[in-house]
Amino acid sequence: MTDPSADQRLTHLRGDGSAHMVDVTDKAITTRTARAESTLVTRADVVDLLVTGALPKGEALGTARIAGIMAAKRTAELIPLCHPLPLTKLAIDFEAHGDRVRVVASVTTRGLTGVEMEALTAASIAALTLYDMIKAVDKHASITDTRVLAKSGGKSGDWSVE
């Protein structure tokens, strides 16, 4: 339970508890960025197959990159209270280490609200696509550690875990 004296309002709830889309009409248009990650955990030999493009389903990294980009552009259709945003830049990178593939999504817009949800959606869907591509060779793979790494722009300023 949070401290009731702290200014921790849930902005997507009205006073009566019903959900609504936050009004961003009076916010300034600024450059807003966010980075998010998600990690696929599998076996090291499966990561090798993934990186070399030797999986039975084919080249997974390119497929996952496109899936993440497509998903980020549709975030407002997937998450009910998100605003549709014109994304100006979206990059998805993969870092393979041992039995893990770290997916990092970086998103930029010039708009009224942030792009954290778009970055999270991109990283999540890219990781899910990798899972789909490897499940034939590792049914025990998992996806972990999905989180926002950094954000910038807007009234609340810059923030980073890195």
Kinemage of the C-alpha trace (Angstrom):
@kinemage 1
@onewidth
@group {chain A} dominant
@subgroup {mainchain}
@vectorlist {calphas} color= white
{ca met a 1} P 0.000 0.000 0.000
{ca thr a 2} L 1.352 3.439 -0.856
{ca asp a 3} L 1.557 6.364 1.522
{ca pro a 4} L -1.766 8.225 1.163
{ca ser a 5} L -0.002 11.524 1.885
{ca ala a 6} L 2.232 11.120 -1.166
{ca asp a 7} L 1.099 12.783 -4.398
{ca gln a 8} L 0.655 9.463 -6.224
{ca arg a 9} L -2.605 10.013 -8.108
{ca leu a 10} L -3.646 7.377 -10.594
{ca thr a 11} L -4.139 9.601 -13.625
{ca his a 12} L -6.279 7.107 -15.566
{ca leu a 13} L -8.961 7.021 -12.854
{ca arg a 14} L -11.680 9.571 -12.203
{ca gly a 15} L -12.724 10.489 -8.676
{ca asp a 16} L -15.453 7.831 -8.794
{ca gly a 17} L -12.909 5.132 -9.756
{ca ser a 18} L -13.946 4.769 -13.400
{ca ala a 19} L -11.237 4.616 -16.050
{ca his a 20} L -10.721 7.352 -18.623
{ca met a 21} L -8.143 8.520 -21.125
{ca val a 22} L -5.973 11.285 -19.677
{ca asp a 23} L -6.507 14.721 -21.229
{ca val a 24} L -3.197 15.823 -22.779
{ca thr a 25} L -4.637 18.816 -24.628
{ca asp a 26} L -2.668 21.421 -22.674
{ca lys a 27} L 0.649 19.556 -22.610
{ca ala a 28} L 3.561 20.935 -24.607
{ca ile a 29} L 4.688 19.190 -27.774
{ca thr a 30} L 8.214 18.007 -27.017
{ca thr a 31} L 10.606 15.338 -28.237
{ca arg a 32} L 9.939 12.277 -26.121
{ca thr a 33} L 11.998 9.107 -26.037
{ca ala a 34} L 11.850 5.807 -24.207
{ca arg a 35} L 13.939 2.643 -24.067
{ca ala a 36} L 12.608 -0.682 -22.832
{ca glu a 37} L 13.901 -4.223 -22.675
{ca ser a 38} L 12.674 -7.785 -22.517
{ca thr a 39} L 14.842 -10.904 -22.224
{ca leu a 40} L 14.390 -14.299 -23.840
{ca val a 41} L 15.928 -17.094 -21.747
{ca thr a 42} L 16.639 -20.377 -23.531
{ca arg a 43} L 19.620 -22.713 -23.968
{ca ala a 44} L 22.972 -21.483 -25.288
{ca asp a 45} L 22.771 -23.843 -28.281
{ca val a 46} L 19.382 -22.369 -29.188
{ca val a 47} L 20.809 -18.835 -28.973
{ca asp a 48} L 23.523 -19.973 -31.400
{ca leu a 49} L 20.864 -21.278 -33.818
{ca leu a 50} L 18.943 -18.031 -33.453
{ca val a 51} L 21.968 -15.796 -34.080
{ca thr a 52} L 23.159 -17.804 -37.095
{ca gly a 53} L 19.682 -17.988 -38.651
{ca ala a 54} L 19.672 -21.790 -38.499
{ca leu a 55} L 16.334 -22.283 -36.713
{ca pro a 56} L 13.727 -24.543 -38.360
{ca lys a 57} L 11.408 -21.512 -38.787
{ca gly a 58} L 14.161 -19.439 -40.386
{ca glu a 59} L 15.764 -16.084 -39.614
{ca ala a 60} L 14.307 -15.021 -36.275
{ca leu a 61} L 15.988 -11.696 -35.493
{ca gly a 62} L 14.730 -9.871 -38.581
{ca thr a 63} L 11.265 -11.320 -38.110
{ca ala a 64} L 11.212 -10.248 -34.455
{ca arg a 65} L 12.462 -6.747 -35.314
{ca ile a 66} L 9.642 -6.217 -37.832
{ca ala a 67} L 7.053 -7.658 -35.413
{ca gly a 68} L 8.209 -5.283 -32.659
{ca ile a 69} L 8.073 -2.278 -34.975
{ca met a 70} L 4.595 -3.199 -36.189
{ca ala a 71} L 3.372 -3.715 -32.623
{ca ala a 72} L 4.726 -0.393 -31.346
{ca lys a 73} L 2.831 1.431 -34.095
{ca arg a 74} L -0.388 -0.262 -32.893
{ca thr a 75} L 0.049 0.255 -29.140
{ca ala a 76} L -3.026 2.478 -28.838
{ca glu a 77} L -5.111 -0.332 -30.375
{ca leu a 78} L -3.739 -2.872 -27.886
{ca ile a 79} L -3.644 -0.877 -24.630
{ca pro a 80} L -7.085 0.715 -24.117
{ca leu a 81} L -6.106 4.054 -22.528
{ca cys a 82} L -2.998 4.837 -24.612
{ca his a 83} L -3.051 7.784 -26.996
{ca pro a 84} L -2.233 7.083 -30.643
{ca leu a 85} L 1.174 8.619 -31.349
{ca pro a 86} L 3.089 9.386 -34.547
{ca leu a 87} L 6.378 7.572 -33.969
{ca thr a 88} L 9.334 9.318 -35.579
{ca lys a 89} L 11.992 6.714 -34.781
{ca leu a 90} L 11.889 3.128 -33.627
{ca ala a 91} L 14.882 0.814 -33.286
{ca ile a 92} L 15.040 -2.720 -31.949
{ca asp a 93} L 18.388 -4.254 -31.087
{ca phe a 94} L 19.352 -7.717 -29.869
{ca glu a 95} L 22.200 -8.677 -27.553
{ca ala a 96} L 22.933 -12.412 -27.346
{ca his a 97} L 24.893 -13.634 -24.315
{ca gly a 98} L 25.091 -17.299 -23.375
{ca asp a 99} L 21.547 -18.559 -22.845
{ca arg a 100} L 19.854 -15.129 -23.204
{ca val a 101} L 18.821 -12.675 -25.857
{ca arg a 102} L 18.182 -9.165 -24.593
{ca val a 103} L 15.741 -7.205 -26.739
{ca val a 104} L 16.066 -3.399 -26.465
{ca ala a 105} L 13.508 -1.112 -28.088
{ca ser a 106} L 14.149 2.625 -28.492
{ca val a 107} L 11.250 4.865 -29.500
{ca thr a 108} L 11.017 8.590 -30.286
{ca thr a 109} L 8.152 10.944 -31.061
{ca arg a 110} L 7.369 14.644 -31.036
{ca gly a 111} L 4.131 14.805 -29.176
{ca leu a 112} L 2.007 15.522 -26.143
{ca thr a 113} L 2.672 12.337 -24.189
{ca gly a 114} L 5.446 9.804 -23.667
{ca val a 115} L 6.333 6.642 -25.560
{ca glu a 116} L 7.092 4.239 -22.687
{ca met a 117} L 4.186 1.971 -23.619
{ca glu a 118} L 5.293 1.873 -27.255
{ca ala a 119} L 8.822 0.880 -26.212
{ca leu a 120} L 7.480 -1.797 -23.844
{ca thr a 121} L 5.144 -3.115 -26.543
{ca ala a 122} L 7.949 -3.272 -29.110
{ca ala a 123} L 10.328 -5.113 -26.755
{ca ser a 124} L 7.599 -7.506 -25.580
{ca ile a 125} L 6.323 -8.444 -29.019
{ca ala a 126} L 9.843 -8.841 -30.402
{ca ala a 127} L 10.637 -11.208 -27.496
{ca leu a 128} L 7.363 -13.106 -28.043
{ca thr a 129} L 8.250 -13.484 -31.713
{ca leu a 130} L 11.656 -14.902 -30.791
{ca tyr a 131} L 9.883 -17.346 -28.470
{ca asp a 132} L 7.565 -18.383 -31.297
{ca met a 133} L 10.552 -18.919 -33.582
{ca ile a 134} L 12.423 -21.155 -31.078
{ca lys a 135} L 9.605 -23.057 -29.366
{ca ala a 136} L 10.088 -26.041 -31.701
{ca val a 137} L 13.620 -26.525 -30.324
{ca asp a 138} L 13.066 -25.354 -26.710
{ca lys a 139} L 9.631 -25.661 -25.162
{ca his a 140} L 11.035 -24.470 -21.803
{ca ala a 141} L 12.176 -21.027 -22.973
{ca ser a 142} L 10.845 -18.024 -21.063
{ca ile a 143} L 10.575 -14.266 -21.327
{ca thr a 144} L 11.684 -12.193 -18.345
{ca asp a 145} L 12.688 -8.742 -17.152
{ca thr a 146} L 10.401 -6.609 -19.298
{ca arg a 147} L 10.845 -3.028 -18.095
{ca val a 148} L 11.393 0.594 -19.038
{ca leu a 149} L 15.088 1.482 -19.026
{ca ala a 150} L 14.892 5.213 -19.662
{ca lys a 151} L 12.617 8.025 -20.754
{ca ser a 152} L 13.066 11.677 -21.632
{ca gly a 153} L 10.945 14.656 -22.560
{ca gly a 154} L 7.816 16.080 -21.085
{ca lys a 155} L 6.981 17.724 -17.784
{ca ser a 156} L 8.341 14.945 -15.581
{ca gly a 157} L 11.788 15.198 -17.191
{ca asp a 158} L 14.392 12.513 -17.776
{ca trp a 159} L 14.582 9.200 -15.968
{ca ser a 160} L 16.858 6.172 -16.312
{ca val a 161} L 17.722 2.927 -14.517
{ca glu a 162} L 21.022 2.738 -16.402
